[in-house]
């Protein structure tokens, strides 16, 4: 059985690894991540706006 500190450390390390993998693999894609939404933004190139199909968040591209 693992101690509470060990369990917490393992969970933190796993989430850090997922975050690093997500950043490295999808460096050129926009990630939504608003209120825990784990999807990518869809880019509308005509209006230069990106939006999330899951939560509805929209962001203006510069």
C-alpha positions as CSV (number, residue, x, y, z in Angstrom):
1,X,0.0,0.0,0.0
2,X,1.3,3.4,-0.9
3,X,1.6,6.3,1.5
4,X,-0.5,9.4,1.0
5,X,2.6,11.4,-0.1
6,X,3.7,8.7,-2.6
7,X,0.2,8.5,-4.1
8,X,0.0,12.3,-4.5
9,X,3.5,12.4,-6.1
10,X,2.6,9.7,-8.6
11,X,-0.7,11.5,-9.5
12,X,1.2,14.8,-9.9
13,X,3.9,13.3,-12.1
14,X,1.3,11.6,-14.3
15,X,-0.6,14.9,-14.9
16,X,2.7,16.7,-15.6
17,X,3.6,14.1,-18.2
18,X,0.2,14.4,-19.9
19,X,0.6,18.2,-20.0
20,X,4.1,18.0,-21.5
21,X,3.0,15.4,-24.1
22,X,0.0,17.6,-25.0
23,X,2.1,20.7,-25.4
24,X,4.9,18.9,-27.5
25,X,2.6,16.9,-29.7
26,X,0.1,19.7,-30.5
27,X,2.3,22.8,-30.5
28,X,0.7,24.2,-33.6
29,X,-3.0,23.5,-32.5
30,X,-5.0,25.8,-30.2
31,X,-6.1,24.0,-27.0
32,X,-9.3,25.1,-25.4
33,X,-8.9,24.2,-21.7
34,X,-11.6,26.5,-20.4
35,X,-13.2,25.2,-17.2
36,X,-11.7,21.8,-17.8
37,X,-12.7,21.5,-21.5
38,X,-10.2,19.2,-23.1
39,X,-10.7,19.9,-26.8
40,X,-9.0,21.8,-29.6
41,X,-10.3,25.0,-31.1
42,X,-11.6,25.0,-34.7
43,X,-10.1,27.9,-36.7
44,X,-12.4,29.9,-39.0
45,X,-9.8,31.4,-41.4
46,X,-12.2,33.9,-43.0
47,X,-13.2,35.6,-39.9
48,X,-10.0,34.9,-38.0
49,X,-11.8,33.5,-35.1
50,X,-11.2,30.1,-33.3
51,X,-14.1,28.4,-31.4
52,X,-14.6,25.3,-29.4
53,X,-17.3,23.0,-30.6
54,X,-17.8,21.5,-27.2
55,X,-18.2,24.5,-24.8
56,X,-18.7,27.3,-27.3
57,X,-15.7,29.4,-26.2
58,X,-14.5,31.7,-29.0
59,X,-11.2,33.5,-29.4
60,X,-10.1,36.1,-31.9
61,X,-6.9,35.4,-33.7
62,X,-4.4,38.2,-34.2
